[in-house]
Amino acid sequence: MELTREIYWNVGHGVATLLPMYLLTLAAIGLTVYLSVQRIKVYRQGQSLERSNELPRRVVAMIKSGVLQSRVLRVRGPGVAHGLFFWSFCLLFLGTCLIVVQADFTDLLFDVRFLTGHFYLVFSLVLDIAGLTAIVMLSGLFIRRYVVRPAGLEIRRDDAIMHGLLFAILISGFIIEGTRMAVTELGTPLASWSPVGLLVAKAFSGLGEPVLRILHLTIWWFHLLLTMAFLVAIPLTKLRHMVTTSLNALFVDLGPTGKLATIDLENEEVESFGADKVADLTWKDLFDSDACTLCKRCQDRCPAYNTDKPLSPMTLVNRIGEIAFKTPEISLIEACDKDAIWSCTTCRACEEICPATVEHVSKIVDMRRNLVLMEGEFPGEEVMTAMEQTEVNGNPLGMGYAARGDWSEDLGIKTLAEDAEVDILYFVGCYASFDKRNINIAKAFVQLCQAAGVRVGILGKEEKCCGEPMRKMGNEYLYQTLAMENIERIKDYNVAEIVTSCPHCFNTLNKDYRDLGLDIPVSHYTSYLDRLLQSQRLKLKTGALVCTYHDSCYLGRHNGIYDAPRRLIKAVGGQILEMEKSRSEAFCCSAGGGRILAEEKLGSRINHRRVEMAAESGSDTLISNCPFCLTMFEDGVKGAGLEGRIISKDIAEVLVEQL
C-alpha cells in the first residue's frame, strides 16, 4: 500500500474545482489588499517618522516577537496558550501550502509528489496534533474571555467573529478529514497516523459511503469559504493583529529606551506644538492602535489604573485609533480625557510588558505638550507654582539658587568655578540639594567617593534643575531653557564624567541632553559606586541588614539597571527580601512624569500602595536609589499608617554606615 492519499479525493481536480477555488482565492486576496490599503491611508494622516534604520536588527526583533512569541510568553497562562495556538495554526497553514504546492504545481506540471512515504506519515501526524492543540488552546482562551473573564478584559464583536471563524475552520477541517478517512482509510495502517481524524472517522462511519461523500464535499466547500472569509476579516477585525503586531516589532523604537523626541521650538513654520489632532501624531502612533490586541497587560500594570484613576493605557491607545478612523477632526485631548492624560507617571510599565510593542508614553506627553505650550494648562495650581519657581530660582522647590551648594559646606568639596580639576562632576539635583531629608543622600555619596580617593566637584549655584519633571509635564520650553544653561556650564569646565544620584537626572542627562549637545559620559551613582567597589577602590565593612529594595522606574525600566544596586546592598551584608513586584515588574512610587510636582487628587495614592507592598515583603527597611522615591516613601509610610513599621533609606545612606 502506498503511504499517501489522494489530495482532491471526492472533490475532483478538474476545472470545475480549480477555477472557482482560485477565483474565490484571488477575489479574497484582492479584497483583503484593498481593505488593508484603506487602513494604510489612515496611518498616513500622521506625521512622518523614520523607523527603517538598522533593518537587520529590526527583522530580528520582528522574528523574536512574531514568530517566537517572546513578548507574548512573558505572561504565563494566556501567553503560553496563545503561543501554542499560534504555532499550531502556523503548522496547519504550512501543511495546507504543501498540499497546494504538490497538487496544483509539482504533481500537475512535473508529475512530482513529495507527500508520500514516511514523510507523509509524519506530515499527517504533525498536522493532526497541531489541529488538536489549536482547538484546545483556542477553547482555553475562549473560556478565559467569556467564562472566567478577568477584570478589565474587554469583550467586543471582533472577539466573537475571531473565535467563531477559527473554531469553524479547525472543526470543519477535522470533519473533512474524518469523512474522507471513513471511506478510504479505516482499517488501514494509514489511519493510526491521523489519530484525531480516526476518531472523527469512527464517529461518522455509520452514515454510509453515499452520505459521507455528500457531507465531505459540502464541508469541503464550506471550509474553503470560511478560509476566504477569514482572509477578508483580517483587515476588518482584531485578526489584523496577526500582521500588525509583528510589523510593530519591526517598527520598534531602537532607543535609547523611553527617550522623547526633542521639539524644534525655533521652527517658525510650526503652528502648533504637541498633539491635539490625529494629524499631530506620527503614523506609528496610529499604527499602534491596530497592533494593540486589547490583552490588558498594560492596564494590569499601570499604577494609575490600579489606584482608581481614569487612565487605562489600553483604552487611550484604542481611543486614538477610533478617532483616527472615524472622526479625525475632533480633539484628542478632550476625547481621551484630561484627567487620564495627567494621571500618567511615565513609568513605562505599560510599554515594558506590551506584547505588541505599543508606545504609550510619547502619545501622552505629546498631548501634555499641547495643553501646556498651546493652552497654558496644568493639572493644578501647585504645578503652575512649581514651574514659576523653577523659572525664577532654577528649582521647583522655591529655594534661592544661591543656596544650592550649601549642603556641602562641611565636606571639603569645591564648586567647579573654584577648582575644575576633579575626577567627576556630581550633578546633585534639586531634592538632594534643598530637601532636608534628601540632603543626606548627597552627603553620603560624597563621603563614599572621598573614601575611595575620588575628587568630586559640583556646580553649586550654577546648577539648575535638569528639567525632567517640567518636560514630562509637557513644558518643553522650560525644559530646553534649563537644559541649555546646564549644558553650557558643564562644557565650560571640560568635565570628564558626570555622576548623579537621581535616576531622573541620570536619564535626562544621559539621553535627552544628547539632542542638545551634551556628549559627556553620565552614570548613576549606584553604577559608579559598584565600579569603585569592583576595582577595590571602595572598601566597605559588612553588617546585619535585612531589607527590601525598590527598583525606581527611571533606573530600572528606563535604563535596565537592576543588578548594580543589589550588589551594593549585598556587599555590606544585606539580605534582600524582594517584593512581589520587583525589577521590570516594579510598581511606581508615583513621582514620575512630573507628578512629583502635583497633588494626587484622584483615586488612592500610589505611594501608599507601594509601601504596603514593602511591608508585605516581611522587611521593615525599604531601600531605594532615588530622591523622588525616598520623598514619596516618607510620605507614604505616614499616609498608609506604617510609621514604626517601615523605615525608608537610600542605598548611599546604607553604604556610608559601613565605611
C-alpha positions as CSV (number, residue, x, y, z in Angstrom):
1,M,0.0,0.0,0.0
2,E,1.4,3.4,-1.0
3,L,1.8,5.7,2.0
4,T,0.0,8.7,0.7
5,R,-3.5,9.9,0.0
6,E,-5.5,11.4,-2.9
7,I,-5.4,15.2,-2.3
8,Y,-8.6,16.2,-4.0
9,W,-10.5,13.0,-3.1
10,N,-14.2,13.3,-3.8
11,V,-13.8,16.9,-4.8
12,G,-12.2,16.4,-8.2
13,H,-9.1,18.0,-9.6
14,G,-10.6,19.5,-12.8
15,V,-11.6,22.9,-13.9
16,A,-14.9,22.6,-12.1
17,T,-13.0,22.6,-8.8
18,L,-9.9,24.6,-9.5
19,L,-11.5,27.5,-11.4
20,P,-14.0,28.6,-8.7
21,M,-11.4,27.8,-5.9
22,Y,-8.8,30.1,-7.4
23,L,-11.2,32.8,-8.4
24,L,-12.5,32.9,-4.8
25,T,-9.0,33.0,-3.5
26,L,-7.9,35.8,-5.8
27,A,-11.1,37.7,-5.0
28,A,-10.5,37.3,-1.3
29,I,-6.8,38.3,-1.6
30,G,-7.8,41.3,-3.7
31,L,-10.4,42.5,-1.2
32,T,-8.0,42.0,1.7
33,V,-5.4,44.1,-0.1
34,Y,-7.9,46.8,-0.9
35,L,-9.1,47.0,2.7
36,S,-5.6,47.0,4.0
37,V,-4.7,49.9,1.7
38,Q,-7.6,51.8,3.2
39,R,-6.2,51.4,6.7
40,I,-2.7,52.4,5.5
41,K,-4.3,55.7,4.2
42,V,-5.5,56.3,7.8
43,Y,-2.0,55.8,9.2
44,R,-0.7,58.3,6.7
45,Q,-2.7,61.0,8.4
46,G,0.1,61.0,11.0
47,Q,3.4,62.8,10.6
48,S,6.4,61.1,9.2
49,L,8.8,59.1,11.4
50,E,11.9,57.2,10.5
51,R,11.7,53.6,11.5
52,S,13.6,51.8,8.8
53,N,17.2,52.2,10.0
54,E,19.2,49.2,11.3
55,L,17.0,46.8,9.3
56,P,18.7,43.6,10.3
57,R,18.2,44.4,14.0
58,R,14.5,45.2,13.3
59,V,14.0,42.0,11.4
60,V,15.4,40.0,14.3
61,A,13.1,41.8,16.7
62,M,10.1,41.0,14.5
63,I,11.1,37.3,14.3
64,K,11.5,37.1,18.1
65,S,8.3,38.9,18.8
66,G,6.2,37.5,15.9
67,V,7.4,34.0,15.2
68,L,8.9,33.1,18.6
69,Q,6.2,34.9,20.5
70,S,8.9,36.1,23.0
71,R,6.9,39.1,24.3
72,V,3.6,37.1,24.4
73,L,5.2,34.4,26.5
74,R,6.3,36.8,29.2
75,V,2.9,36.3,30.9
76,R,2.3,32.6,31.5
77,G,-1.1,31.1,31.2
78,P,-2.7,33.1,28.4
79,G,0.7,33.7,26.9
80,V,1.5,30.0,26.6
81,A,-2.0,29.2,25.3
82,H,-1.6,31.9,22.7
83,G,1.9,30.8,21.7
84,L,0.8,27.2,21.3
85,F,-2.2,28.2,19.3
86,F,-0.2,30.4,17.1
87,W,2.5,27.8,16.3
88,S,-0.2,25.1,15.8
89,F,-2.1,27.3,13.3
90,C,1.2,28.1,11.5
91,L,1.8,24.4,11.1
92,L,-1.7,23.9,9.7
93,F,-1.1,26.8,7.3
94,L,2.2,25.4,6.2
95,G,0.6,22.0,5.7
96,T,-2.0,23.5,3.5
97,C,0.6,25.3,1.5
98,L,2.5,22.0,0.9
99,I,-0.7,20.3,-0.3
100,V,-1.4,23.1,-2.7
101,V,2.2,23.1,-4.0
102,Q,2.1,19.3,-4.7
103,A,-1.4,19.1,-6.0
104,D,-1.6,22.2,-8.2
105,F,2.1,22.6,-9.2
106,T,4.7,19.8,-8.8
107,D,2.3,16.9,-9.4
108,L,0.2,18.7,-12.0
109,L,3.1,20.1,-14.0
110,F,6.0,17.8,-13.3
111,D,4.5,14.6,-12.0
112,V,6.4,15.0,-8.8
113,R,4.9,14.0,-5.4
114,F,6.7,14.6,-2.1
115,L,3.8,13.9,0.3
116,T,4.5,10.2,0.3
117,G,6.2,7.5,2.4
118,H,7.4,8.2,5.8
119,F,7.4,12.0,5.2
120,Y,3.7,11.8,4.6
121,L,3.1,9.8,7.8
122,V,5.0,12.4,9.9
123,F,3.1,15.1,8.0
124,S,-0.3,13.6,8.8
125,L,0.6,13.1,12.5
126,V,2.0,16.6,13.0
127,L,-1.0,18.3,11.4
128,D,-3.4,16.2,13.5
129,I,-1.6,17.1,16.7
130,A,-1.4,20.7,15.6
131,G,-5.1,20.9,14.8
132,L,-6.0,19.3,18.2
133,T,-3.6,21.6,20.1
134,A,-5.1,24.6,18.3
135,I,-8.6,23.7,19.3
136,V,-7.7,23.0,22.9
137,M,-5.7,26.3,23.2
138,L,-8.4,28.3,21.5
139,S,-11.0,26.7,23.9
140,G,-8.9,27.8,26.8
141,L,-8.6,31.3,25.5
142,F,-12.4,31.3,24.8
143,I,-13.2,30.2,28.4
144,R,-10.8,32.9,29.8
145,R,-12.5,35.6,27.8
146,Y,-16.2,34.6,28.1
147,V,-16.4,32.5,31.3
148,V,-13.6,33.4,33.7
149,R,-13.3,36.9,32.2
150,P,-10.6,38.7,34.3
151,A,-11.4,42.2,35.5
152,G,-10.8,44.8,32.8
153,L,-10.8,42.4,29.9
154,E,-13.0,43.9,27.2
155,I,-15.3,41.8,25.0
156,R,-16.1,43.1,21.6
157,R,-17.9,41.9,18.5
158,D,-14.4,41.3,16.9
159,D,-13.7,38.7,19.6
160,A,-16.8,36.7,18.7
161,I,-16.0,36.8,15.0
162,M,-12.4,35.8,15.6
163,H,-13.2,32.9,17.8
164,G,-16.1,31.8,15.7
165,L,-14.2,31.7,12.5
166,L,-11.2,30.0,14.0
167,F,-13.3,27.3,15.7
168,A,-15.3,26.7,12.4
169,I,-12.2,26.4,10.3
170,L,-10.5,24.0,12.7
171,I,-13.5,21.8,13.4
172,S,-14.6,21.7,9.7
173,G,-11.1,20.7,8.8
174,F,-11.3,17.6,11.0
175,I,-14.8,16.8,9.7
176,I,-13.4,16.8,6.1
177,E,-10.5,14.5,7.2
178,G,-12.8,12.2,9.2
179,T,-15.4,11.7,6.4
180,R,-12.6,11.0,3.9
181,M,-10.9,8.6,6.2
182,A,-14.2,6.8,7.0
183,V,-14.4,5.9,3.3
184,T,-10.8,5.4,2.4
185,E,-8.6,4.6,5.4
186,L,-10.5,2.8,8.1
187,G,-8.8,-0.5,8.8
188,T,-5.5,0.5,7.0
189,P,-2.1,1.3,8.5
190,L,-2.5,5.0,7.4
191,A,-5.4,5.6,9.8
192,S,-3.3,5.5,13.0
193,W,-1.1,8.3,11.7
194,S,-4.1,10.7,11.9
195,P,-5.4,10.0,15.4
196,V,-7.9,12.8,15.6
197,G,-9.2,12.2,12.1
198,L,-9.5,8.5,13.0
199,L,-11.8,9.3,16.0
200,V,-13.9,11.5,13.7
201,A,-14.0,8.8,11.1
202,K,-15.2,6.2,13.5
203,A,-17.9,8.6,14.7
204,F,-19.2,9.2,11.2
205,S,-18.6,5.7,9.8
206,G,-22.1,4.5,10.3
207,L,-23.6,7.0,7.8
208,G,-22.6,5.0,4.8
209,E,-20.4,6.0,1.8
210,P,-23.0,8.0,-0.2
211,V,-23.9,10.2,2.7
212,L,-20.2,10.6,3.7
213,R,-19.3,11.7,0.2
214,I,-22.1,14.3,0.2
215,L,-21.1,15.5,3.7
216,H,-17.4,15.6,2.7
217,L,-18.0,17.6,-0.4
218,T,-20.3,20.1,1.3
219,I,-18.0,20.7,4.3
220,W,-15.0,21.0,1.9
221,W,-16.6,23.9,0.1
222,F,-17.8,25.4,3.3
223,H,-14.3,25.1,4.8
224,L,-12.9,26.9,1.7
225,L,-15.5,29.7,2.1
226,L,-14.6,30.0,5.8
227,T,-11.0,30.4,4.8
228,M,-11.8,33.1,2.4
229,A,-13.9,34.9,5.0
230,F,-11.1,34.6,7.5
231,L,-8.7,36.3,5.0
232,V,-11.1,39.2,4.3
233,A,-11.8,39.5,8.0
234,I,-8.1,40.2,8.8
235,P,-8.2,44.0,8.0
236,L,-11.7,44.3,9.3
237,T,-11.4,42.8,12.7
238,K,-8.9,42.2,15.5
239,L,-7.5,39.4,13.4
240,R,-5.3,42.0,11.8
241,H,-3.1,41.8,14.9
242,M,-1.6,38.7,13.2
243,V,0.1,41.1,10.8
244,T,0.2,44.5,12.6
245,T,1.6,43.1,15.9
246,S,4.6,41.5,14.1
247,L,5.1,44.6,12.0
248,N,5.0,46.8,15.1
249,A,8.1,44.9,16.3
250,L,9.7,45.7,13.0
251,F,9.0,49.4,13.6
252,V,10.1,49.3,17.3
253,D,11.9,52.3,18.7
254,L,15.5,51.1,18.9
255,G,16.3,53.5,21.7
256,P,17.6,54.9,23.8
257,T,14.7,53.5,25.8
258,G,12.0,55.9,26.6
259,K,13.7,58.9,25.0
260,L,11.3,61.6,23.9
261,A,11.5,63.5,20.6
262,T,13.0,66.9,21.0
263,I,10.8,69.7,19.6
264,D,12.4,72.4,17.4
265,L,10.9,75.4,19.2
266,E,12.6,77.8,16.8
267,N,10.8,76.4,13.8
268,E,8.6,79.3,12.8
269,E,6.6,77.2,10.3
270,V,5.1,75.1,13.1
271,E,1.7,76.5,14.1
272,S,1.0,74.1,17.0
273,F,3.2,72.1,19.4
274,G,2.3,68.8,20.9
275,A,-0.7,66.8,19.8
276,D,-4.4,67.6,19.9
277,K,-5.4,66.2,16.5
278,V,-4.7,62.9,14.8
279,A,-2.5,64.7,12.3
280,D,-0.3,65.9,15.1
281,L,0.7,62.4,16.0
282,T,3.1,60.2,13.9
283,W,2.0,57.3,11.7
284,K,3.4,54.9,14.2
285,D,1.1,56.3,16.9
286,L,-1.9,55.5,14.7
287,F,-0.4,52.1,13.7
288,D,-0.1,51.2,17.4
289,S,-3.8,51.2,17.8
290,D,-4.1,48.5,15.1
291,A,-1.3,46.5,16.6
292,C,-2.9,46.5,20.1
293,T,-4.5,43.2,21.0
294,L,-6.6,44.5,23.9
295,C,-4.9,42.0,26.1
296,K,-4.9,44.5,29.0
297,R,-1.4,43.7,30.2
298,C,-0.6,47.4,30.2
299,Q,-3.7,48.2,32.2
300,D,-2.9,45.5,34.7
301,R,0.5,47.1,35.4
302,C,-0.4,50.7,35.2
303,P,0.0,52.3,38.7
304,A,-2.6,55.0,37.8
305,Y,-5.3,52.5,36.7
306,N,-4.6,50.3,39.7
307,T,-5.2,53.1,42.1
308,D,-8.6,54.0,40.6
309,K,-7.5,56.9,38.3
310,P,-9.1,57.4,34.9
311,L,-6.1,56.3,32.9
312,S,-6.1,53.0,31.1
313,P,-3.2,52.8,28.6
314,M,-5.1,50.3,26.6
315,T,-8.2,52.4,26.4
316,L,-6.3,55.5,25.5
317,V,-4.4,53.9,22.6
318,N,-7.6,52.4,21.2
319,R,-9.5,55.7,21.6
320,I,-6.8,57.3,19.4
321,G,-7.4,54.6,16.8
322,E,-11.1,55.0,16.8
323,I,-10.8,58.8,16.4
324,A,-8.3,58.3,13.5
325,F,-10.6,56.0,11.6
326,K,-13.9,57.8,12.4
327,T,-13.6,61.4,13.4
328,P,-10.0,62.6,12.9
329,E,-11.0,66.2,13.1
330,I,-12.0,66.1,16.8
331,S,-9.8,66.9,19.8
332,L,-7.7,64.0,21.0
333,I,-7.3,65.6,24.4
334,E,-11.0,66.1,25.0
335,A,-11.7,62.6,23.7
336,C,-9.0,60.9,25.8
337,D,-9.9,62.9,29.0
338,K,-7.5,65.4,30.5
339,D,-7.5,63.7,33.9
340,A,-6.4,60.5,32.2
341,I,-3.6,62.3,30.4
342,W,-2.4,64.0,33.6
343,S,-2.5,60.7,35.6
344,C,0.4,59.0,33.8
345,T,3.6,58.7,35.8
346,T,5.6,57.8,32.6
347,C,6.9,54.7,34.5
348,R,6.8,52.6,31.2
349,A,5.3,49.6,32.9
350,C,2.8,49.6,30.1
351,E,5.4,49.6,27.3
352,E,7.7,47.1,29.1
353,I,5.0,44.4,29.2
354,C,3.2,45.1,25.9
355,P,3.4,42.1,23.5
356,A,2.7,44.4,20.6
357,T,5.5,47.0,21.4
358,V,2.9,49.8,21.5
359,E,4.4,53.1,22.6
360,H,2.0,54.7,25.1
361,V,4.1,57.3,26.9
362,S,5.1,59.5,24.0
363,K,1.5,60.0,23.0
364,I,0.5,61.1,26.5
365,V,3.5,63.5,26.7
366,D,2.7,65.0,23.3
367,M,-0.9,65.7,24.4
368,R,0.5,67.3,27.6
369,R,2.8,69.4,25.5
370,N,-0.2,70.8,23.6
371,L,-2.0,71.6,26.8
372,V,1.0,73.4,28.3
373,L,2.6,75.1,25.3
374,M,-0.6,76.0,23.4
375,E,-3.2,76.4,26.2
376,G,-1.0,77.2,29.2
377,E,-2.9,74.5,31.2
378,F,-1.5,72.4,34.0
379,P,-3.1,69.7,36.2
380,G,-3.2,72.0,39.3
381,E,-2.1,75.4,40.7
382,E,0.7,73.7,42.6
383,V,2.3,72.6,39.3
384,M,2.0,76.1,37.9
385,T,3.7,77.4,41.0
386,A,6.5,74.9,40.7
387,M,7.0,75.9,37.1
388,E,7.2,79.6,38.0
389,Q,9.6,78.9,40.9
390,T,11.8,76.9,38.5
391,E,11.9,79.9,36.1
392,V,13.0,82.2,38.8
393,N,15.2,80.1,41.0
394,G,16.2,77.1,38.9
395,N,14.3,74.6,41.1
396,P,10.7,73.7,41.7
397,L,11.0,73.9,45.5
398,G,11.2,77.7,45.5
399,M,14.6,77.8,47.2
400,G,17.1,80.6,46.4
401,Y,19.5,79.4,43.7
402,A,22.5,80.8,45.6
403,A,22.0,78.3,48.4
404,R,22.1,75.3,46.1
405,G,25.6,74.2,47.3
406,D,25.2,75.0,51.0
407,W,24.7,71.3,51.9
408,S,28.3,70.6,51.1
409,E,30.0,73.2,53.2
410,D,31.3,70.8,55.8
411,L,32.5,68.2,53.3
412,G,35.5,70.0,51.9
413,I,34.4,69.9,48.3
414,K,34.5,72.8,45.9
415,T,32.5,74.0,43.0
416,L,34.0,73.7,39.6
417,A,34.2,77.5,39.5
418,E,36.7,77.2,42.4
419,D,38.5,74.1,41.2
420,A,37.8,72.3,38.0
421,E,40.5,69.6,38.5
422,V,38.2,66.8,39.5
423,D,37.5,63.2,38.6
424,I,33.8,63.6,38.4
425,L,31.1,66.3,38.4
426,Y,28.4,65.4,40.8
427,F,25.2,66.7,39.3
428,V,23.2,66.9,42.6
429,G,19.7,67.6,41.5
430,C,17.1,69.7,43.3
431,Y,15.9,67.4,46.0
432,A,19.3,66.3,47.1
433,S,20.4,70.0,47.1
434,F,17.5,71.5,49.1
435,D,15.2,68.9,50.7
436,K,16.4,68.3,54.3
437,R,15.7,64.5,54.1
438,N,17.4,64.0,50.7
439,I,20.5,66.1,51.5
440,N,21.7,63.1,53.4
441,I,21.9,61.2,50.1
442,A,24.2,63.8,48.6
443,K,26.4,63.9,51.7
444,A,26.6,60.1,51.8
445,F,27.6,59.8,48.2
446,V,30.4,62.4,48.5
447,Q,31.7,60.7,51.7
448,L,31.8,57.4,49.8
449,C,33.7,59.0,46.9
450,Q,36.2,60.6,49.3
451,A,36.8,57.3,51.0
452,A,37.7,55.8,47.6
453,G,40.0,58.7,46.7
454,V,37.7,60.3,44.1
455,R,37.9,64.0,43.6
456,V,34.4,65.3,43.4
457,G,33.2,68.7,42.2
458,I,29.8,70.3,42.0
459,L,28.3,73.2,40.1
460,G,26.8,74.8,43.2
461,K,24.6,77.8,42.4
462,E,25.5,77.3,38.7
463,E,23.5,74.1,38.6
464,K,19.8,74.3,37.7
465,C,17.0,71.7,37.7
466,C,17.7,69.2,34.9
467,G,14.2,70.0,33.6
468,E,12.9,66.4,33.6
469,P,9.7,67.0,35.6
470,M,8.9,70.0,33.5
471,R,9.4,68.1,30.3
472,K,7.3,65.2,31.3
473,M,4.6,67.6,32.4
474,G,4.7,69.0,28.8
475,N,6.7,72.2,29.4
476,E,9.2,71.6,26.6
477,Y,10.2,75.2,26.5
478,L,11.2,75.4,30.2
479,Y,13.0,72.1,29.9
480,Q,15.1,73.2,26.9
481,T,15.9,76.5,28.6
482,L,17.2,74.8,31.7
483,A,19.0,72.1,29.7
484,M,20.9,74.6,27.5
485,E,22.0,76.5,30.6
486,N,23.2,73.4,32.3
487,I,25.0,72.1,29.2
488,E,26.7,75.5,28.7
489,R,28.0,75.5,32.3
490,I,29.2,71.8,32.1
491,K,31.0,72.3,28.9
492,D,32.8,75.4,30.3
493,Y,34.7,73.1,32.7
494,N,35.8,70.3,30.4
495,V,34.3,67.6,32.7
496,A,35.4,64.0,32.1
497,E,32.4,62.3,33.7
498,I,29.1,63.2,35.3
499,V,27.5,61.2,38.2
500,T,24.1,61.9,39.6
501,S,22.2,60.3,42.5
502,C,18.8,61.0,40.9
503,P,17.6,58.5,38.2
504,H,15.5,61.2,36.6
505,C,18.6,63.5,36.3
506,F,20.6,60.5,35.0
507,N,18.1,59.6,32.4
508,T,17.7,63.1,31.2
509,L,21.4,64.0,31.1
510,N,22.4,60.6,29.6
511,K,19.7,60.6,26.9
512,D,17.7,63.8,26.3
513,Y,20.6,66.2,26.7
514,R,22.4,64.4,23.8
515,D,20.0,66.1,21.4
516,L,21.1,69.4,22.7
517,G,24.8,68.9,22.5
518,L,26.0,67.1,25.7
519,D,28.4,64.4,24.8
520,I,30.0,63.6,28.2
521,P,29.6,60.1,29.9
522,V,26.9,60.1,32.6
523,S,26.5,57.5,35.3
524,H,24.0,56.9,38.1
525,Y,25.7,56.8,41.5
526,T,24.8,53.1,42.1
527,S,26.7,52.1,38.9
528,Y,29.6,54.3,39.7
529,L,29.9,53.0,43.3
530,D,29.7,49.5,42.0
531,R,32.6,50.2,39.7
532,L,34.6,51.6,42.7
533,L,33.7,48.5,44.7
534,Q,34.7,46.1,41.9
535,S,38.0,47.8,41.5
536,Q,38.5,47.7,45.2
537,R,39.0,51.4,45.5
538,L,36.0,51.5,47.8
539,K,36.2,49.2,50.8
540,L,33.2,48.6,53.0
541,K,32.5,46.6,56.2
542,T,29.7,44.2,56.4
543,G,26.9,44.2,58.9
544,A,23.5,42.7,59.5
545,L,20.8,44.1,57.3
546,V,17.5,42.6,56.2
547,C,15.7,44.9,53.7
548,T,13.5,45.1,50.7
549,Y,14.6,47.0,47.6
550,H,12.5,49.3,45.3
551,D,13.6,49.5,41.7
552,S,12.9,53.0,40.6
553,C,11.2,53.2,37.2
554,Y,13.8,55.5,35.8
555,L,16.8,53.4,36.8
556,G,15.1,50.1,36.1
557,R,12.7,50.1,33.2
558,H,14.1,53.2,31.6
559,N,17.7,52.2,31.9
560,G,17.9,48.5,32.7
561,I,20.0,48.9,35.9
562,Y,18.8,46.2,38.3
563,D,21.9,44.4,39.5
564,A,24.4,47.1,40.5
565,P,22.2,48.4,43.4
566,R,21.6,44.9,44.6
567,R,25.4,44.1,44.5
568,L,26.0,47.2,46.7
569,I,23.4,46.1,49.2
570,K,24.8,42.6,49.4
571,A,28.4,44.0,49.6
572,V,27.6,45.3,53.1
573,G,26.0,42.0,54.2
574,G,22.4,43.0,53.2
575,Q,19.8,40.3,52.7
576,I,17.1,41.4,50.2
577,L,13.6,40.2,50.6
578,E,12.2,41.0,47.1
579,M,8.8,42.5,46.8
580,E,6.3,40.6,44.7
581,K,6.6,43.4,42.1
582,S,10.3,44.0,41.5
583,R,12.8,44.5,38.8
584,S,10.9,45.1,35.4
585,E,7.6,44.4,37.2
586,A,8.3,47.0,39.9
587,F,5.4,49.3,41.0
588,C,5.9,53.0,40.6
589,C,6.4,55.3,43.6
590,S,4.1,57.9,41.9
591,A,6.7,60.7,41.4
592,G,7.5,60.2,37.7
593,G,6.0,62.0,34.7
594,G,6.4,65.3,36.6
595,R,3.9,64.0,39.2
596,I,6.4,64.9,41.9
597,L,5.1,68.5,41.4
598,A,1.4,67.6,41.5
599,E,-1.0,66.7,44.2
600,E,-2.5,63.2,43.8
601,K,-6.2,64.0,44.0
602,L,-7.9,61.1,42.2
603,G,-8.3,57.6,43.4
604,S,-6.0,56.2,46.1
605,R,-2.3,57.2,46.4
606,I,0.2,55.2,44.5
607,N,3.0,55.7,47.1
608,H,0.7,54.2,49.8
609,R,0.2,51.1,47.7
610,R,4.0,50.7,47.2
611,V,4.9,51.0,50.9
612,E,2.2,48.5,51.6
613,M,3.9,46.1,49.2
614,A,7.2,46.8,51.0
615,A,5.5,45.8,54.3
616,E,4.2,42.6,52.8
617,S,7.8,41.6,51.9
618,G,8.4,40.9,55.6
619,S,11.2,43.5,56.0
620,D,10.9,46.7,58.0
621,T,13.6,48.5,55.9
622,L,12.7,49.9,52.4
623,I,15.8,50.9,50.4
624,S,15.6,53.0,47.2
625,N,18.0,54.7,44.8
626,C,16.1,57.9,44.0
627,P,15.4,61.1,45.9
628,F,11.9,61.3,44.4
629,C,11.2,57.8,45.6
630,L,12.5,58.5,49.1
631,T,10.3,61.6,49.3
632,M,7.3,59.6,48.2
633,F,8.0,56.8,50.6
634,E,8.5,59.1,53.6
635,D,5.0,60.5,52.8
636,G,3.6,57.0,52.0
637,V,4.7,55.5,55.3
638,K,2.8,58.2,57.2
639,G,-0.2,58.1,54.9
640,A,-0.5,54.3,55.0
641,G,-0.3,54.2,58.8
642,L,3.0,52.3,58.7
643,E,5.1,54.6,61.0
644,G,7.2,52.5,63.2
645,R,6.9,49.5,60.9
646,I,8.7,50.7,57.7
647,I,11.9,52.8,57.6
648,S,12.9,54.1,54.2
649,K,16.6,54.7,53.3
650,D,18.7,55.4,50.2
651,I,21.5,53.0,49.2
652,A,24.1,55.7,49.8
653,E,22.9,56.1,53.4
654,V,23.2,52.3,53.9
655,L,26.7,52.2,52.5
656,V,28.2,55.1,54.3
657,E,27.3,53.4,57.6
658,Q,29.7,50.7,56.7
659,L,32.8,52.8,55.9
